C-alpha cells in the first residue's frame, strides 16, 4: 500500500494524510483517501483493460448526459487513471451521502425515475469494445440453460427429506412451467428478434448492480456509483434487481411497490407496447430462483424463510404472467 500511496502522491500532486481500505477481494481493491486536495475513493478492478476503458467511457458519456456519477480526479498530466502492478487505478471523488432505502412506494417511484432517466440517457453510447459487453445475444441460451438447471436441481433433490429441500421441490414445477411460458414468448417475439440485431448505439446500458448501496441520496439528488457491471442490455435486468431487493426488504411480494417503481420509470423512459412485453417476459422468467439455487442461498435459511422466498417469487411471477396476457 505504501508503494501505491507514493505513486498517487507523485502522479496526482497531492499528499495523502489518511487512508482506509474499504474492500479487498479477488475482483477489486477499494481504498478511501483523505488528501491535501480533498477526499477520494481509489479503486483497482482486476479486469481486462478494454473492460475498464468501456466502464470509464460509459461513465463519462452518462455524466455528459446529466446523470449524477462521482467525477474522476485526473492526474497532473490529465490522465484519468494510473497503472499500478499492471492494473488501472482510478481516483473517484468521494460523496458522503447516505445510501437510499427501498422501503416505500414513494421511494421506489423515485428510484424508478432515476433508473429510467439513466437508461434513456444511455442511448447513443458507442464503444469499440461494445460487442464484448452486449447481453442481448446470450438471452436465448440463458433461458435454455437456466431451465435445464432447475430441472437438474429438482431431480437431484426431490427424494431428500429435509424441509428446506422439499419446500423448494414443491414450488419447482410451477417455476419451470412459468419459465417455459416465458421462453416460448421470447422465441415468438418479433421485437426480441429485431432488438438483438439493432446497432448497439440504440441499445440501453444497464448498470448491472442497481442496489440501494450503489445509490447515494441527498435531498432530491441521487448519485449512482460502482459501475463495474455496466453493459448493453434491456431495462428488465436493472428493474429486476431493484424489485428483488425491495421484496427482500419488505418480506413479501408487494404489487404497489412494483407499480410505483414502473410508474416512476415510465415517466422518464416511456416504453412501447413491444418493449413492455419483453420487459414482462424477462421479469416472469425465474432468474432469481435459478440464482438462489446456483448460489446455494438456501443453505443459510430455515424452511420458513425458504417458503417465504419461494412464495413471494411465485406471486411476482404470476403477476408478470398476467401482465403478459393483458398485452396479448
KOLPA-121990 format. One line per 8 residues: number of its first residue (from 0); for each residue x, y, z of C-alpha. Coordinates in steps of 0.02 Angstrom, whole numbers, plus 50000, padded with zeros to 5 digits. Each point is the difference from the previous one (the first is absolute). Layout:
N
NUM = X/Y/Z; ...
//
This chain:
328
0 = 50000/50000/50000; 50144/50119/50037; 50062/49979/49821; 49827/50043/49934; 49987/50153/50110; 50169/50064/49942; 49948/49979/49819; 49834/50088/50032
8 = 50088/50148/50082; 50122/50011/49855; 49875/49983/49858; 49861/50106/50074; 50103/50135/50088; 49918/49976/50169; 50042/49938/50174; 49907/49855/50079
16 = 49965/50037/50184; 49893/49847/50035; 49943/49844/49910; 49882/49857/50041; 49980/49839/49904; 49813/49978/49971; 49999/49840/49898; 50126/49876/49935
24 = 49940/49850/49901; 50067/49899/49852; 49898/50119/49892; 50049/50170/50068; 50090/50110/50125; 49907/50153/50068; 50086/50127/50112; 49943/50164/50078
32 = 50128/50141/49991; 49999/50164/50096; 50122/50115/49910; 50063/50178/49991; 49878/50037/49857; 49847/49904/50059; 49926/49830/50038; 49997/49860/49873
40 = 49959/49819/49971; 50142/49910/49912; 49954/49842/49906; 50093/49862/49911; 49891/49875/49906; 50091/49844/49945; 49921/50001/49829; 50068/50002/49821
48 = 50053/50174/49947; 49870/50006/49861; 49866/49964/50130; 50063/50139/50113; 50003/50124/49856; 49822/49949/49953; 49945/50040/50179; 50091/50166/50006
56 = 49932/50052/49830; 49822/49952/50048; 50013/50102/50161; 50069/50151/49904; 49861/49989/49870; 49865/49993/50134; 50074/50146/50097; 49990/50106/49844
64 = 49818/49949/49984; 49964/50064/50176; 50005/49838/50100; 50075/50032/50171; 50156/49891/50015; 50147/50051/50111; 50136/50077/49892; 50174/49934/49970
72 = 50152/50094/50062; 50124/50017/49857; 50187/49988/50021; 50123/50143/49977; 50011/49951/49818; 49809/49997/49983; 49988/49810/49991; 49848/49920/50080
80 = 50096/49853/50074; 50173/49938/50048; 50072/49825/49989; 50047/49907/50157; 50065/49821/49993; 49931/49983/49824; 49824/50058/50045; 49911/50165/49974
88 = 49975/50104/50157; 49863/50133/49998; 49972/50136/50128; 49815/50043/50019; 49929/50150/50091; 49929/49947/50168; 49819/50033/50047; 49948/49991/50183
96 = 49816/49983/49955; 49898/49861/50083; 49941/49848/49905; 49822/50003/49938; 49867/49884/50073; 49882/49892/49897; 49865/50007/50132; 49845/50090/49936
104 = 49899/50026/49839; 50054/50182/49993; 50183/49952/50015; 49982/49863/49869; 49919/50124/49881; 50149/50116/50026; 50122/49858/49968; 49902/49950/49845
112 = 50013/50178/49934; 50189/50003/50026; 50017/49832/49914; 49890/50052/49854; 50096/50162/49978; 50165/49906/49998; 49940/49870/49874; 49929/50132/49883
120 = 50158/50105/50013; 50109/49850/49958; 49931/49985/49823; 50131/50055/49876; 50150/49934/50097; 50125/49909/49890; 50158/49904/50037; 50123/49904/49892
128 = 49990/49864/50133; 49811/50003/50006; 49967/49827/49928; 50098/49925/50144; 49876/50073/50123; 49834/49974/49913; 49873/49896/50094; 49875/49978/49858
136 = 50082/49850/49911; 50002/49897/50160; 49815/50006/50044; 49937/49848/49904; 50139/49887/50060; 49984/50067/50178; 49814/49957/50005; 50036/49824/49935
144 = 50145/49971/50120; 49908/50068/50152; 49848/49890/49969; 50113/49849/49984; 50085/50048/50164; 49831/50009/50089; 49954/49827/49936; 50168/49928/50049
152 = 49988/50073/50176; 49825/49928/50019; 50055/49826/49946; 50148/50005/50116; 49902/50054/50155; 49822/49936/49978; 50025/49848/50111; 50088/50091/50141
160 = 49898/50014/50159; 50069/50161/50071; 49865/50137/50008; 50109/50128/49912; 50013/49886/49848; 49819/49941/49998; 49938/50180/50006; 50099/50047/49846
168 = 49953/49840/49908; 49817/50038/50034; 50014/50166/49908; 50114/49947/49858; 49867/49931/49880; 49913/50169/50003; 50160/50096/49967; 50053/49882/49862
176 = 49832/50018/49914; 50006/50190/50017; 50177/49996/49931; 49944/49898/49850; 49858/50122/49969; 50120/50147/50006; 50122/49910/49886; 49864/49967/49870
184 = 49949/50183/50009; 50182/50048/49973; 50019/49885/49850; 49843/50068/49919; 50037/50184/50034; 50032/50095/49839; 50065/50145/50104; 50129/49890/50088
192 = 50064/49936/49832; 50012/50179/49937; 50079/50067/50160; 50142/49873/49995; 50051/50064/49829; 49981/50185/50039; 50163/50102/49998; 50071/50018/50174
200 = 49981/50189/50004; 49812/49966/50006; 50015/49878/50146; 49983/50056/50180; 50143/49988/50122; 49958/49906/50159; 50091/50029/50164; 50001/49817/50047
208 = 49993/50025/50188; 49869/50134/50031; 49987/49966/50186; 49967/50129/50134; 50182/49995/50056; 50048/50071/49830; 49877/50145/50009; 50048/50147/50110
216 = 49867/50129/50039; 49997/50178/50063; 49837/50097/49996; 49930/49959/49827; 50168/49962/49919; 50055/49819/49974; 50175/49951/49947; 50039/49831/49923
224 = 50165/49914/50043; 50093/49836/49967; 49983/49973/49813; 50107/49842/49986; 49855/49898/49929; 49939/50126/49871; 49956/49926/49830; 49878/50013/49856
232 = 49838/49911/50047; 49814/50023/50027; 49916/50102/50140; 49928/49843/50080; 50172/49954/50066; 50015/50154/50111; 49814/50005/50042; 50008/49818/50057
240 = 50144/50041/50117; 49907/50145/50081; 49841/49898/50017; 50091/49851/50077; 50082/50108/50133; 49838/50092/50039; 49910/49833/50021; 50137/49935/50113
248 = 49988/50158/50106; 49810/49989/50008; 49999/49812/50025; 49867/49962/49872; 49934/50043/49828; 49926/50174/49997; 49910/50052/49842; 49993/50182/50054
256 = 50190/50009/50011; 50020/49932/49824; 49864/50113/49928; 50086/50150/50079; 50170/49947/49936; 49935/49976/49823; 49899/50162/50003; 50154/50100/50047
264 = 50101/49910/49868; 49877/50026/49857; 49982/50185/50040; 50184/50020/49955; 50021/49862/49871; 49834/49957/49915; 50004/49826/49924; 49899/49941/49851
272 = 49875/49857/50016; 50129/49884/49920; 50133/50054/50123; 49880/49978/50147; 49962/49825/49939; 50184/49954/50002; 50018/50081/50171; 49863/49890/50072
280 = 50068/49845/49913; 50167/50022/50085; 49923/50044/50169; 49891/49844/49990; 50147/49885/49968; 50067/49922/50163; 50173/50081/49991; 50001/50035/50187
288 = 49952/49823/50047; 50137/49929/49888; 50126/50114/50082; 49932/49954/50172; 50033/49816/49963; 50165/50024/49909; 50072/50106/50141; 49928/49878/50129
296 = 49925/50145/50096; 49876/49879/50080; 50141/49924/50103; 49998/50154/50112; 49810/49998/50021; 49875/49898/50098; 49846/49921/49921; 49887/50148/50046
304 = 50116/50126/49917; 50015/49891/49844; 49810/49984/49992; 49984/50190/50014; 50126/50025/49859; 49917/49874/49884; 49826/50070/50036; 50045/50179/49961
312 = 50093/49948/49841; 49849/49897/49945; 49881/50145/50031; 50114/50117/49904; 50010/49876/49856; 49811/49980/49995; 49979/50189/49992; 50124/50015/49855
320 = 49913/49859/49905; 49835/50092/50023; 50078/50157/49927; 50057/49900/49849; 49822/49939/49971; 49934/50178/50014; 50121/50055/49863; 49956/49857/49884
//
